[in-house]
Amino acid sequence: MSTAGAGRAPATEPGVPRPTVTCVFAVTDTPVPDEVLSVTPGHDGGGPLRVLAAGPLHLIVQDVPAAAFGEEALAERLNRPEELERCVRAHHRGVEAAASAGPVVPLPMPTLYLDDRNAVRAVTAREKSLCALLDRLRNRTEWAVKVHGPTTERGPGGAGDGPADGRSYLRRASARRRAERETREHALAQAHAVDGELRRYAVAATRHRPQSEQLTGRSVPQLLNVAYLVDDGQRAEFVRAVGELSRDAHRTAVEVTMSGPWIPYSFARSDGAECAAHQEVRA
């Protein structure tokens, strides 16, 4: 196991630029074995991942170059899609390493402190809420369920449908809009019914904004995008319920899909204690 204070960032003389800052990936109450961290790469140009003790909590951290993670340099890097993806992947690897040992609270990417002392001080100040959150997440995982609606078919009223007089056209257009609205309302009702049923098997659930067709790469609308926090002991029941709902929905051209289990990012927030996306705590 890593020991408290191991690998502490070096002190610097007053007025001398600090070569590194402390990047914190996640908080856990279970020490992560060195053999896990030693094979987990962090951010490019940084040191190895290590454990930093903060009372009963353990932080997964990395010393990263201060020049590359300064406010302006970081903002410029994260505006480049390839750099953003590289940073997100590195951050997730650190969170996964923490989750390999027990429950984990992922911190926003990137959470930065001037040194280890400030990182420990900030986390210690949140010790009570973080411990409560870790207890809530223990032996639970996140599952994502999405519901997509049917493609809306054009009803009567298209060009070349019957007489071209204005009154007939308006009647057909009105009928088409009414049919489209009824189809969507029915699909939404089915999606809400799916959500209501799955919440019976979950400890908590949170709805995310439905993704656009451009983002999903599909030509049908996404009606529901929900994350569920599920006890590991209820996993089989939850998966079985999703399967049954998917089969039932398919008969009406509504599609239910599931992915997981995931680290519970959607539920790893303590009320009023969120870290800033880019935080520096000075002595």
HELIX and SHEET records of a PDB file:
HELIX    1   1 ASP A   34  LEU A   37  1                                   4    
HELIX    2   2 GLU A   71  LEU A   78  1                                   8    
HELIX    3   3 PRO A   81  ALA A   99  1                                  19    
HELIX    4   4 ASP A  116  ALA A  125  1                                  10    
HELIX    5   5 GLU A  127  LEU A  137  1                                  11    
HELIX    6   6 GLY A  166  LEU A  198  1                                  33    
HELIX    7   7 ARG A  199  TYR A  201  5                                   3    
HELIX    8   8 GLU A  213  THR A  216  1                                   4    
HELIX    9   9 ASP A  232  GLN A  234  5                                   3    
HELIX   10  10 ARG A  235  HIS A  250  1                                  16    
HELIX   11  11 TYR A  265  PHE A  267  5                                   3    
SHEET    1   A 4 ARG A  50  ALA A  54  0                                        
SHEET    2   A 4 LEU A  57  PRO A  65 -1                                        
SHEET    3   A 4 THR A  20  THR A  28 -1                                        
SHEET    4   A 4 VAL A 104  TYR A 113 -1                                        
SHEET    1   B 4 ALA A 204  ARG A 207  0                                        
SHEET    2   B 4 GLN A 222  ASP A 231 -1                                        
SHEET    3   B 4 ARG A 140  HIS A 148 -1                                        
SHEET    4   B 4 GLU A 255  TRP A 262 -1                                        
END                                                                             
